[in-house]
Amino acid sequence: MKPCPADLPQTINPEAGPKRAGVETHRNLNCHHYDNCLDEAVRRGWQSFTCMKCPMYQHVAPPQMGLEAYATQRRPV
């Protein structure tokens, strides 16, 4: 299975509200392919993207580290 992010014409509100879905609705932040999809969205010049149409969207992987470690991790270049 290959990840396939989709263009989202407006930015995602960080917090869900009565009229807009939050980040957790549009994206699977724990997906092993999330960084690659983020890179793809940047390459294509998308303002935002959603994972909802991706066949891997329902495959939820638990976080592999605490929130603080996740926020400060660095990917090898």
PEJOFEN-V783272 format. One record per pair of residues at least 6 apart in sequence whose ideal C-beta (glycine too) atoms are under 8 Angstrom apart, sorted by the first residue. I is the first residue (numbers start at 1). GAP is how many residues later the second one is. Records with the same first field share a line. If there is no record, write none. Layout:
I: GAP  GAP
//
This chain:
1: 54  55
3: 28  30  33  34  48  51  53
4: 49  50  51
5: 32  35  36  44  45  46  49
6: 43  44  45  46  47  48
7: 34  37  39  41  42
8: 18  38  39  40  41  42
9: 38  39
10: 37  38
11: 36  37
12: 8  9  10  11  14  15  36  38
13: 7  8  9  10
14: 8  9
15: 7
16: 6  8  9
23: 6
25: 27
26: 22  23  24  25  26
27: 7  22  23  24
28: 6  23  26  28  29  31  32
30: 30  31  32  33
31: 6  20  25  26  28  29  30
32: 29
33: 23
34: 17
35: 40
37: 12  14  17
38: 11
40: 9
41: 7  8
51: 6
63: 7
65: 8
//
